[in-house]
Amino acid sequence: MAPHPRTRARNIARCTAGLLRFATPGEMDALLGHLPKSRVEVAMQSYGRPNRVVIEALLRRGRPSDLDLLVQHAVLAGDPPELLGRLLDLDDPEVNATLLTAESALGRIPRNLRRQLAHQTSRRDGVTPLPLPAEVRRTLLSTRGQEPLDHALLCAADPDLAGDALLYLGAGADPHGAVLACRTLLDAGRRHEVRQLVEDGRLPAFRWGPEDSEPSVLAYAQAALASAEGERRLRELSERVRRPEFLRSVAEIADVDGCEPWRGAPLVRTVVNRRHPCVPRVGWDAVLADEPRRRAAEGPFPLRAARFVARRTDAPLDLVRIVVADHPDLAALLPDPAPEVLADLAGAGAGADVIVKVAGNGFAAGTLTAEFVAATLPEAALRAVAESLWIPGMRGTAQVRALIGLDGDVTLAPAFVDETGHGRTRRLREPGVRRHWDPVLAYGEAAGRLFTTGRDVTADAVLAAVDVDAVLAAVEVEPLLGEVEGVPDPRVLRRLAEHVDRHLGGRPEAWMVALKLLEDGFVGTLPELLATAGAVSGPAVTS
């Protein structure tokens, strides 16, 4: 008689991360309060990609202790791409301070974004003051030596910070920031500080701008102190220098010449290229209000501007629906698609590739439910969603399959597939790479032997024999090579998501029991472990 299999995680932190890949946003919100911080940190990534459900739950929780972790993930990993925008959307002084002061350690924050954060005004309108916390302000005034940050502080609306940075940097200051700092000091009635800087020769004294076409900042400051006309010229220059960006129209969003000034005359004249890789502020109300007039005069939304809007995390729904109506394929870029967007796509007969990605993003973001998707999509599109193998949206896919009666064991023929439902250009496996196609590397010795018998192998058979670390802690990143170990077939993971949905769905206490059994060991298979955790926790509570 064969011994009973024993399911126990060797690396419980990474196995927790793999299991949490299948949590819904509501479940994750409840689980955060029960998981150790060390496990939450590991759970931000699993199966070789960020777990957006965990990241979004940390954002919703809003604890200052989570900020450093989120900032590091946003700036160093840059994945998911919308995380930096999500942090900025909070419009929170603590978040802004963490991003601003992270520069010295991370060094990956774009210059224009540093200026925006240092300026300390609201992301929503670019005007409302949003001062940094008092202790951060005191630290910035008392420490120097972080050169990128020092130059960014020249753009601060706070005359103390701007004046202190200008005094420290002196003649070596970035001329664009030096002009802004001089104007800030003049607006604050601190002409004597500007005069002292001029007398001490502490302002940039070299020509600058395109082909050195602009006189030095020192010359502008001297003229501003000498006459009203000189002050007017300095103020006019301050409107043209590279500064925190605020876009107010579709034309400015799509302004190629503003991004690449060698192409021609930009829409908004500046001393130098005004746009840098960053997350600029946008006056969405102005853009939306002008859209009927622009549309009547110019026609559909320009593709360049449409891609910009689709990738934003703060774009208003009405504008997003306009963009999707003009360019349905761009809906796949929406990080948090609203139900109205999916309904619009279904009504317009959008392609299955787009529908699958929109539904998957909605499941991960918590903006779409399986019930809404099943009730909204036509049969062909719903079938495409139910057959999706896109790992980030797999729990939602499992729920859709249960609703329409497609859930259940599946035969793995062929043994592996290379697509993930993410689109035709992103593959999970590479031809000729053994670890991508070897069942033993993907599932462990016992499950791997199933594929050598010549009989059909099913997903449930694999899950009954699998090494739990192989299926839950599936990806091991090589620090130097950036390579990964064998990854389970997405059909196996989708079946695992169905087991999770059936036995743990809607019950955070059942999740905690399952994790405890994984850590302590369970006599039985992984599906039996999930079923036991669900049975111990009682029936699910339905709303």
C-alpha positions in Angstrom: 0.0 0.0 0.0 1.4 3.4 -1.1 2.2 5.8 1.8 0.0 8.8 2.2 1.7 11.9 0.6 2.6 14.6 3.0 2.2 18.2 1.9 4.6 20.6 3.7 6.2 23.8 2.4 10.0 24.0 2.7 9.9 27.7 1.9 6.7 28.9 3.5 7.3 32.6 2.6 7.4 31.9 -1.1 4.7 29.3 -0.9 2.5 31.9 0.8 3.3 34.3 -2.1 2.3 31.6 -4.6 -1.0 30.9 -2.9 -1.9 34.6 -2.5 -1.6 34.9 -6.3 -5.2 33.5 -6.2 -6.7 35.8 -3.6 -9.3 38.4 -4.5 -8.9 42.0 -3.4 -11.4 41.6 -0.6 -9.7 38.5 0.7 -6.3 40.2 0.6 -7.6 43.2 2.5 -8.6 40.9 5.3 -5.5 38.7 5.2 -3.0 41.6 5.4 -3.7 42.1 9.1 -2.9 38.5 9.9 0.3 37.9 7.8 3.8 38.7 9.1 5.4 41.7 7.3 8.2 39.5 6.1 5.8 37.3 4.2 3.9 40.2 2.8 7.2 41.6 1.4 7.8 38.3 -0.4 4.2 38.0 -1.6 4.5 41.2 -3.7 5.9 39.0 -6.4 5.2 35.4 -7.5 5.5 33.3 -10.6 8.0 35.8 -12.0 5.8 38.8 -11.9 4.3 41.3 -9.5 1.2 40.3 -7.6 -1.0 43.4 -8.1 -3.6 42.1 -5.6 -1.1 42.3 -2.8 0.3 45.7 -4.0 -3.2 47.3 -4.3 -4.1 46.0 -0.8 -1.0 47.6 0.7 -2.0 50.9 -1.0 -5.5 50.7 0.4 -4.2 49.9 3.9 -2.1 53.1 3.7 0.3 52.4 6.5 3.5 54.5 6.6 5.4 51.3 7.3 4.5 50.0 3.8 5.7 53.1 2.0 9.3 52.2 1.7 8.5 48.8 0.3 6.0 50.2 -2.3 8.4 53.0 -3.3 11.3 50.5 -3.8 9.0 48.3 -5.9 7.7 51.2 -8.0 11.1 52.8 -8.6 13.5 49.9 -8.8 11.3 47.2 -10.3 9.0 49.6 -12.2 6.5 46.8 -12.4 3.5 46.9 -12.5 4.0 50.1 -14.5 1.0 51.8 -12.9 2.3 51.5 -9.3 4.2 54.8 -9.4 1.1 56.5 -10.6 -1.0 54.8 -7.9 1.4 56.2 -5.3 1.2 59.7 -6.7 -2.6 59.5 -7.0 -2.8 59.3 -3.2 -1.6 63.0 -3.2 -0.3 62.4 0.3 2.6 64.4 1.8 4.1 61.3 3.4 4.1 59.4 0.2 5.6 62.4 -1.7 8.3 62.8 0.9 9.2 59.1 0.7 9.5 59.3 -3.1 11.5 62.5 -3.0 14.0 61.4 -0.4 14.3 57.9 -1.9 16.3 59.4 -4.7 19.7 59.2 -3.0 19.3 55.4 -2.4 17.4 54.4 -5.6 18.6 57.0 -8.2 15.9 56.0 -10.7 13.3 58.9 -10.2 13.1 61.0 -13.3 14.3 64.6 -13.0 10.9 66.2 -13.9 9.2 64.0 -11.3 11.7 65.1 -8.6 10.9 68.7 -9.5 7.2 68.0 -9.2 7.6 66.4 -5.8 9.9 69.1 -4.5 7.5 71.8 -5.7 5.0 70.5 -3.1 1.7 71.2 -4.8 -1.2 68.9 -5.4 -1.1 66.4 -8.3 -4.7 67.2 -9.0 -4.3 70.9 -9.9 -0.7 71.8 -9.6 -1.6 74.8 -7.4 -3.0 73.7 -4.1 -0.1 73.7 -1.5 0.9 70.2 -0.3 3.7 70.9 2.1 6.2 68.1 3.1 6.0 66.8 6.7 7.7 69.2 9.1 10.4 66.6 10.1 11.3 65.9 6.4 11.5 69.7 5.8 13.9 70.1 8.7 16.0 67.2 7.5 16.2 68.7 4.0 17.3 72.1 5.5 19.9 70.5 7.7 21.6 68.0 5.3 23.2 68.5 1.9 25.2 66.3 -0.5 22.5 64.5 -2.4 23.1 66.3 -5.6 20.0 65.2 -7.7 17.8 66.0 -4.7 19.5 69.4 -4.1 18.9 70.5 -7.7 15.3 69.4 -7.5 14.8 71.5 -4.4 15.5 74.6 -6.4 12.0 74.1 -7.8 10.4 74.2 -4.3 7.6 76.7 -3.8 8.9 77.0 -0.2 11.3 80.0 -0.2 13.3 78.5 2.7 14.0 75.3 0.8 14.6 77.0 -2.6 16.8 79.7 -1.1 18.8 77.2 1.0 19.4 74.9 -2.0 20.5 77.9 -4.2 22.9 79.1 -1.5 24.4 75.6 -1.2 24.7 74.9 -4.9 25.8 78.4 -5.8 27.3 79.0 -9.2 27.1 75.2 -10.0 23.3 75.1 -9.7 21.2 73.9 -12.5 20.3 77.1 -14.4 16.7 76.1 -14.9 16.2 75.5 -11.2 18.2 78.6 -10.3 15.9 80.8 -12.3 12.9 79.3 -10.5 14.5 79.7 -7.1 15.3 83.4 -7.8 11.6 84.0 -8.8 10.4 82.2 -5.6 12.6 84.4 -3.5 11.4 87.6 -5.3 7.7 86.5 -4.9 8.4 86.0 -1.2 9.8 89.5 -0.8 13.3 88.3 -0.1 15.1 90.5 -2.6 17.9 90.9 -0.1 18.8 87.2 -0.4 19.0 87.5 -4.2 21.1 90.6 -3.9 23.5 88.8 -1.5 23.8 85.9 -3.9 24.6 88.3 -6.8 27.2 90.2 -4.7 28.9 86.9 -3.6 28.9 85.5 -7.2 26.8 82.5 -6.0 24.6 82.3 -9.2 25.4 80.5 -12.5 27.5 82.9 -14.6 27.6 80.9 -17.9 25.4 81.2 -21.0 22.9 78.3 -21.4 19.9 77.2 -23.4 19.8 76.0 -27.0 23.3 76.7 -28.5 24.0 79.0 -25.4 21.4 81.4 -26.6 20.4 82.6 -23.1 22.4 85.1 -20.9 23.5 83.7 -17.5 21.3 83.5 -14.5 23.5 85.9 -12.8 22.9 88.5 -15.5 19.1 88.0 -15.3 19.2 88.4 -11.5 21.3 91.6 -11.8 18.7 93.0 -14.3 15.8 92.0 -12.0 17.4 93.9 -9.1 18.1 96.9 -11.2 14.7 97.6 -12.8 11.1 96.5 -13.1 11.7 95.5 -16.8 14.6 93.3 -15.7 12.3 91.6 -13.1 9.7 91.1 -15.8 12.2 89.4 -18.1 13.3 87.0 -15.3 9.6 86.1 -14.6 9.0 85.6 -18.3 12.1 83.3 -18.5 10.9 81.3 -15.4 7.8 80.4 -17.4 9.9 78.9 -20.2 12.5 76.9 -18.3 12.3 73.1 -17.7 9.9 72.8 -14.8 7.2 70.5 -13.3 4.9 69.8 -16.1 1.1 70.4 -16.2 -0.7 69.4 -19.4 -4.1 71.1 -20.1 -5.2 69.9 -23.5 -5.1 67.0 -25.9 -2.7 69.0 -28.1 -0.2 69.4 -25.2 -0.4 65.7 -24.4 0.3 64.7 -28.0 2.9 67.5 -28.6 5.7 65.5 -30.3 7.7 68.7 -30.8 7.5 69.4 -27.1 9.0 66.0 -26.3 11.5 66.0 -29.2 12.3 69.7 -29.9 14.6 68.8 -32.9 11.5 68.0 -34.9 10.3 71.6 -35.0 8.7 74.4 -33.0 6.9 73.0 -29.9 3.4 73.9 -28.9 4.6 75.4 -25.6 7.9 77.3 -26.2 10.6 76.5 -23.7 14.3 77.1 -23.3 15.0 73.4 -23.6 13.1 70.2 -24.0 10.2 70.5 -21.6 9.2 66.8 -21.3 11.2 64.0 -19.6 10.3 60.5 -18.7 8.0 61.1 -15.7 4.4 61.2 -14.5 3.3 64.7 -15.4 0.2 66.3 -13.9 -2.8 66.7 -16.2 -5.7 69.1 -15.9 -8.3 66.4 -16.8 -11.3 68.7 -16.3 -9.9 71.1 -18.9 -9.1 68.3 -21.3 -12.6 66.8 -20.9 -14.4 70.1 -21.2 -12.6 70.9 -24.5 -13.1 67.5 -26.0 -16.5 68.4 -27.8 -14.9 71.4 -29.5 -11.7 69.6 -30.4 -13.6 66.6 -31.7 -15.8 68.7 -34.0 -12.7 70.4 -35.4 -10.1 67.6 -35.5 -12.0 64.2 -35.3 -11.2 61.1 -33.2 -8.7 61.1 -30.4 -5.1 61.2 -31.6 -3.5 57.8 -31.1 -0.4 59.2 -29.2 -2.7 61.0 -26.7 -5.0 58.0 -26.5 -2.1 55.7 -25.4 -1.1 58.3 -22.8 -4.7 58.4 -21.4 -5.1 54.6 -21.4 -1.9 54.1 -19.3 -2.9 56.8 -16.7 -4.3 55.8 -13.3 -6.1 59.1 -12.7 -7.9 59.6 -16.0 -11.6 60.3 -15.7 -14.0 57.5 -16.8 -15.8 59.7 -19.3 -12.5 60.4 -21.1 -11.4 56.8 -20.9 -14.7 55.7 -22.6 -14.1 58.2 -25.4 -10.6 56.9 -25.9 -11.8 53.2 -25.9 -14.5 54.0 -28.4 -12.0 55.5 -30.8 -9.2 52.9 -30.2 -10.7 49.7 -28.8 -7.3 47.9 -28.8 -5.9 50.4 -26.3 -8.4 49.1 -23.7 -5.9 46.3 -23.0 -3.6 49.0 -21.4 -6.1 50.1 -18.8 -4.8 49.1 -15.4 -8.2 49.3 -13.7 -11.0 49.0 -16.3 -14.4 50.1 -15.1 -17.5 47.9 -15.8 -18.8 50.6 -18.3 -15.7 50.1 -20.4 -16.2 46.3 -20.6 -19.8 46.9 -21.5 -18.8 49.3 -24.2 -16.3 46.8 -25.7 -18.9 44.0 -25.6 -21.4 46.2 -27.4 -18.8 47.2 -30.0 -17.8 43.6 -30.7 -14.2 44.0 -29.6 -11.7 41.2 -30.3 -11.1 38.4 -27.8 -7.5 39.4 -27.1 -8.7 42.8 -25.8 -11.6 41.4 -23.9 -9.4 38.8 -22.1 -6.9 41.4 -21.0 -9.5 43.9 -19.9 -11.3 41.2 -17.9 -8.0 40.0 -16.3 -7.0 43.6 -15.3 -10.4 44.1 -13.9 -10.2 40.9 -11.8 -6.7 41.9 -10.5 -7.8 45.5 -9.7 -11.1 44.4 -8.2 -13.1 46.7 -10.5 -14.8 43.7 -12.3 -16.6 40.7 -10.9 -17.1 37.3 -12.5 -20.9 37.8 -12.3 -20.7 41.0 -14.2 -18.4 39.6 -16.8 -20.6 36.5 -17.3 -23.7 38.7 -17.6 -22.2 41.3 -20.0 -20.1 39.4 -22.5 -21.5 37.5 -25.6 -20.9 33.8 -25.6 -17.8 33.8 -27.8 -16.0 36.5 -25.8 -17.1 34.8 -22.5 -15.6 31.5 -23.7 -12.3 33.3 -24.5 -12.2 34.7 -20.9 -13.0 31.3 -19.4 -10.2 29.7 -21.4 -7.7 32.4 -20.5 -4.4 31.4 -19.1 -3.3 34.8 -18.0 -1.7 34.2 -14.5 -2.5 37.6 -12.8 -6.3 37.2 -13.5 -6.5 33.5 -12.9 -8.8 33.6 -9.8 -11.4 35.6 -11.7 -11.0 33.2 -14.6 -11.7 30.3 -12.2 -14.9 32.1 -10.9 -16.1 32.6 -14.5 -15.5 28.9 -15.3 -17.5 27.9 -12.2 -20.4 30.2 -13.2 -20.7 28.8 -16.7 -20.0 25.2 -15.8 -16.6 24.8 -17.4 -14.7 24.2 -14.2 -13.2 20.8 -13.5 -10.2 18.6 -14.3 -8.5 19.1 -17.7 -6.2 16.8 -19.6 -2.7 18.2 -20.2 -2.2 17.5 -23.8 0.4 18.7 -24.7 2.2 18.6 -21.4 3.1 22.3 -21.6 1.8 25.3 -23.5 3.9 28.4 -24.0 1.2 31.1 -24.0 -0.2 32.8 -20.9 -3.2 34.7 -22.2 -1.1 37.9 -21.9 -0.9 38.3 -25.6 0.9 36.9 -28.6 4.2 38.7 -27.9 4.8 37.5 -24.3 5.6 33.8 -23.7 6.1 31.8 -20.6 8.6 29.4 -22.2 11.4 29.4 -24.7 12.2 26.7 -27.3 15.2 24.6 -26.3 15.4 25.7 -22.7 15.1 22.5 -20.7 13.8 24.0 -17.4 10.8 25.4 -19.4 9.7 22.0 -20.6 10.9 19.4 -18.1 8.0 18.1 -15.9 10.5 17.0 -13.2 11.9 20.6 -12.9 8.4 22.0 -13.0 6.6 19.7 -10.6 9.1 17.5 -8.7 10.1 13.9 -9.1 6.7 12.2 -8.2 4.6 14.4 -10.5 7.2 14.4 -13.2 7.1 10.6 -13.5 3.4 10.8 -14.4 4.4 12.1 -17.8 6.6 9.0 -18.6 3.8 6.4 -18.3 2.4 7.1 -21.8 -1.1 7.7 -20.3 -3.0 11.0 -20.4 -2.1 13.2 -17.4 -4.6 15.6 -15.9 -4.2 18.7 -13.9 -5.7 17.1 -10.8 -3.3 14.2 -11.1 -0.4 16.6 -11.2 -1.7 18.5 -8.2 -2.2 15.3 -6.2 1.5 14.3 -6.7 3.2 17.7 -7.0 6.0 19.0 -4.8 4.2 21.9 -3.1 7.2 24.2 -3.4 7.5 23.4 -7.1 4.0 24.6 -7.8 3.6 27.5 -5.3 7.2 28.7 -5.0 7.7 28.2 -8.7 10.1 30.9 -9.7 13.6 31.3 -8.4 15.4 34.3 -9.8 19.1 34.0 -10.5 20.6 37.3 -9.2 23.3 37.5 -11.9 21.7 35.8 -14.9 18.1 36.9 -14.4 16.9 33.4 -15.2 14.1 31.4 -13.7 13.5 27.8 -12.8 10.7 25.6 -14.3 7.3 27.1 -14.1 4.1 25.0 -13.9 1.8 24.9 -16.9 -0.9 27.6 -16.6 -3.6 25.0 -16.9 -2.4 23.4 -13.7 -2.4 26.8 -12.0 -5.9 27.6 -13.3 -7.1 24.3 -11.9 -5.4 25.2 -8.6 -7.3 28.5 -8.7 -10.5 26.6 -9.1 -9.8 24.6 -6.0 -8.9 27.8 -4.0 -12.1 29.4 -5.2 -14.2 26.4 -4.2 -12.7 25.8 -0.8 -11.2 29.1 0.4 -13.2 31.6 -1.4 -14.7 34.4 0.7 -13.3 33.1 4.0 -10.0 34.7 5.2 -10.0 32.2 8.1 -9.9 29.3 5.7 -6.9 31.0 4.0 -5.1 31.2 7.3 -5.9 27.5 8.1 -4.5 26.5 4.7 -1.3 28.5 5.3 -0.9 27.0 8.7 -1.3 23.4 7.3 1.3 24.2 4.6 3.7 25.4 7.3 3.2 22.6 9.8 2.6 19.8 7.3 -0.5 17.9 6.2 -1.0 14.2 5.5 -2.6 14.4 2.1 -2.4 16.1 -1.3 -2.5 19.8 -2.0 -6.2 19.7 -3.1 -7.1 17.7 0.0 -5.3 20.3 2.1 -7.4 23.1 0.6 -10.6 21.1 1.0 -9.7 20.4 4.7 -9.0 24.1 5.4 -12.4 25.0 3.9 -14.2 22.3 5.8 -12.6 23.3 9.1 -13.6 26.9 8.6 -17.3 26.3 7.9 -19.5 27.4 5.0 -18.6 30.6 3.0 -20.5 33.8 3.9 -22.2 35.2 0.9 -23.3 38.8 0.6 
